[in-house]
Amino acid sequence: MKLHNLIFIGMVAGAVGGWLLWRVDHLAHEAGTPVPAYHAHVLWWLDLFGPTMFMGALKMIIAPLILASIVAGVTSLPNMHELGAIGWKTMAYYMTTTTIAVVIGLVAVLVIRPGEKAVAQKIRGPYEEQQVEVRAAYEQATGKEALQASGDPEPDYIRTLIAERSENTRGEEAERFARLAAAGERTPGDIFKQDIIEQLLMNPFQSLAERNSLGIIFFALLLGIACTVVGPVAQPLVSFFHALNGVIMQVTHWLMAISPFAITCIMAKLVAENGPDIFQTLGWYCGTVISGIGVHVVILLVICAVVGGVGPIRLWRGLSEALLIAFTTRSSAATLPITIENVTENLGTSRKVANFSLPLGATMNMDGTALYEGIAVIFLIQIFGGLDDVLIEMTPMTTFLIFVTAVLASIGAAAVPDAGLVTMVLVATAVRLPIYYIPIIFAVDAFLDMFRTTTNVLGDSIGAIVVSRLERGRLGENDAAAVSA
Ligand code: ASP
């Protein structure tokens, strides 16, 4: 049986098994009886085989793979001019598709208005009640009006309200909230310095150890260009990276062989821990994100067919393993080895382009994440808009601000599970949406991350296909033949 069919069966089996486990836990809670002891054991084994071993093995090879694949890609190009041509075309594709994604997200959330539906508005109730209490307590304690004559809240009152709300959000989500709060305290200047410049210039060994893809990519590009400039003297180094690249692809093949079993475990664990309840209040929100993604995928498929010359059926046949693995692992970085394998071996895309553009795309080009960022923030504004701490008007300026920051947040998001949720702080703070509202969407984030990550991987792969086709005239003999195959 084909590998992608096995992965698909694994995914479904995992979902069913996970649901049964969730049910056992749920029924025990309802009956007030202890959860059977085997429940925790099964989860432990699922975690061992899925996230710990399979994803661990993928993560083990990502850093050396990015380094080797980019150096191999750059040094196999006929000249530096070609690198420039591939580079700007790749960037132009990334920027265009990311922009389209954010626009689709904004239109979807402004048209469907998921936050204004009755079920979503139920979430607002307790916050409104809390506001009334805090306002009354504040006025009694200080003798001051909480709202000034203009209707603007008194700054001291707002601080009290914010402190109260942040306190409430802690508890079980404490760790995630602390991450958000820490991210929210940085200025855009700090973010630029710490997240971009410092990462780019990090010592390469540290970058490899910490899986800092931005640093690895930059160092690899520098190394590749320097090898080309130096010429024959650098040949041993070039051969080393080509060999390393080939060897890591072999390890990828081995990992792919065990992927159906690992995917069953990952899926079962995810479903067992989350269960179906979460969709009740956030159903419209999930629907909005998924329909936005659906529209974007159609646009990507059209680009792929028209510009890349690969139709949807051939694309699915060639890329299904990477897409299914992206869906379950929720990490474009973990899927990268398989994406490179699928794109080059099954779709005949130029290795020179794929080696260079796929690691870059996995790190920077995230259409699904970009689309989701805008929807999530506007959804929260739709629910909480008008509360004393959310005095945000959805003007064209606010929408534009969300658009720009959503693009930046998607570029800055790491290619790991839940990364989009963390960078959402950037978008929220830009429009002054207090970040303690973000945890409301935590519950469905893992589910939406599956769709985001699959879209991210699809976008990167189509980018490689498109650029490869556009460049086929200038690439070497082997590549040109492969592209047109
Ligand atoms: N999990 C996504 C990825 O790896 C990033 C995100 O959280 O949106 O592509």
Residues whose N, C-alpha, C, O or C-beta is under 5 A from the ligand:
A	BS01	LIG	R330 S331 S332 A333 T369 A414 A415 V416 P417 D418 A419 G420 L421 D449 R452 T453 N456
